[in-house]
Amino acid sequence: MSVLDKAIASSVTVIPRPIVKRISGRYIAGERVEEMIEKIRELNREGCVATVDVLGEGAKDRSDAAETLRRYKEVLDALDEHGLSSGISVKLTALGLTLDGGLCRANLEEIVEYAAGKGRFVRVDMEDSPYTSATLDLVLGVHEHHENVGAVIQAYMRRSLADVERLTREGVSVRLCKGIYDEPRAVAFKDFDTVRGNYVLLLEELFRGGVYVGIATHDGYLVWHALRLIHQMKVPKDRYEFQTLLGVDEELRTILVGSGHKLRVYVPFGEDWYEYSTRRLKENPKIARYVAGDVIGSILGTIKRDGSKKK
């Protein structure tokens, strides 16, 4: 990321909320279930499947966690009602992980059981490093009784190779991504090329371990290496899928679907769109530059209109 990109990305918190909302419409499927359903219907027509993330993390109390559970059941009911191809993705802090481990496990088991009854898969998102061990322990514990639950591994974490070995031994499906949180060097690789190299290593281990893999990346270099490994290791198409974020690199999405690969789109929606949007803008300098240009254009437009009025 260039110095300019860093400066733009760090300034997103001062961007007016209306502009953030307008731009975020590209990668958030609205605030209401009806909007989310329409977006997934559109993705299904394009040959993609989806996974739904109800925005929000860090439940403040038990009622917050209960509300998250209720909303996910509402999502699963809506997916069933409309016959859409989609699973769900959940964050354990939203289910009460920071409040009580037992409460979180009970909530996770309840939503996994509910999803199983509808033939749906639950992906447990990975959050920042203080929650890594607890998240994997909970996923592995629930997986003993419910196979429709899987984990996420972040390639920039130094511990990830050991975690992959543990998950593959137990036959747990894994989504592999680079990682998005700002972690200390003691726990995460900081060098861009090292993270890429570790991603390829982990992906090869996952393929060798025989579990179902979600290849979550927009990085063309990593996509190429994934295709190379699939070819060289003769990985069958029912053992993997590519995964992308809603609104990001739709051309790559089209290319992969057109080449006959299964592709899942991560579809976030909900009332907590602003917090999610500002975090994504910080992470993605291309979007941040777009927003910055929009802000500047809006300011110049206002100045021009005001100047015309004065004449």
Secondary structure as the mmCIF struct_conf table of DSSP 4:
data_model
#
loop_
_struct_conf.conf_type_id
_struct_conf.id
_struct_conf.beg_label_comp_id
_struct_conf.beg_label_asym_id
_struct_conf.beg_label_seq_id
_struct_conf.end_label_comp_id
_struct_conf.end_label_asym_id
_struct_conf.end_label_seq_id
HELX_RH_AL_P HELX_RH_AL_P1 VAL A 3 SER A 10
TURN_TY1_P TURN_TY1_P1 SER A 11 SER A 11
HELX_RH_3T_P HELX_RH_3T_P1 VAL A 12 VAL A 14
BEND BEND1 ILE A 15 ILE A 15
HELX_RH_AL_P HELX_RH_AL_P2 ARG A 17 SER A 24
TURN_TY1_P TURN_TY1_P2 GLY A 25 TYR A 27
BEND BEND2 ILE A 28 ILE A 28
BEND BEND3 GLU A 31 ARG A 32
HELX_RH_AL_P HELX_RH_AL_P3 VAL A 33 ARG A 45
TURN_TY1_P TURN_TY1_P3 GLU A 46 GLY A 47
STRN STRN1 VAL A 49 VAL A 54
BEND BEND4 LEU A 55 LEU A 55
BEND BEND5 GLY A 58 GLY A 58
BEND BEND6 LYS A 60 ASP A 61
HELX_RH_AL_P HELX_RH_AL_P4 ARG A 62 HIS A 82
TURN_TY1_P TURN_TY1_P4 GLY A 83 GLY A 83
STRN STRN2 SER A 86 VAL A 90
HELX_RH_3T_P HELX_RH_3T_P2 LEU A 92 LEU A 95
TURN_TY1_P TURN_TY1_P5 GLY A 96 LEU A 99
HELX_RH_AL_P HELX_RH_AL_P5 GLY A 101 ALA A 116
TURN_TY1_P TURN_TY1_P6 GLY A 117 GLY A 119
STRN STRN3 VAL A 122 VAL A 124
HELX_RH_3T_P HELX_RH_3T_P3 SER A 129 TYR A 131
HELX_RH_AL_P HELX_RH_AL_P6 THR A 132 HIS A 143
TURN_TY1_P TURN_TY1_P7 GLU A 144 HIS A 145
BEND BEND7 GLU A 147 ASN A 148
STRN STRN4 VAL A 149 GLN A 154
TURN_TY1_P TURN_TY1_P8 ALA A 155 TYR A 156
STRN STRN5 MET A 157 MET A 157
TURN_TY1_P TURN_TY1_P9 ARG A 158 ARG A 159
HELX_RH_AL_P HELX_RH_AL_P7 SER A 160 ARG A 169
TURN_TY1_P TURN_TY1_P10 GLU A 170 GLY A 171
STRN STRN6 VAL A 174 CYS A 177
BEND BEND8 TYR A 181 TYR A 181
TURN_TY1_P TURN_TY1_P11 ARG A 185 VAL A 187
STRN STRN7 ALA A 188 ALA A 188
HELX_RH_AL_P HELX_RH_AL_P8 PHE A 192 GLY A 209
TURN_TY1_P TURN_TY1_P12 GLY A 210 GLY A 210
STRN STRN8 VAL A 213 ALA A 216
HELX_RH_AL_P HELX_RH_AL_P9 GLY A 220 GLN A 232
TURN_TY1_P TURN_TY1_P13 MET A 233 LYS A 234
HELX_RH_3T_P HELX_RH_3T_P4 LYS A 237 ARG A 239
STRN STRN9 TYR A 240 LEU A 245
TURN_TY1_P TURN_TY1_P14 LEU A 246 GLY A 247
BEND BEND9 VAL A 248 VAL A 248
HELX_RH_AL_P HELX_RH_AL_P10 GLU A 250 GLY A 258
TURN_TY1_P TURN_TY1_P15 SER A 259 GLY A 260
STRN STRN10 LEU A 263 PHE A 269
BEND BEND10 GLY A 270 GLU A 271
HELX_RH_AL_P HELX_RH_AL_P11 TRP A 273 GLU A 283
HELX_RH_AL_P HELX_RH_AL_P12 PRO A 285 LYS A 310
#
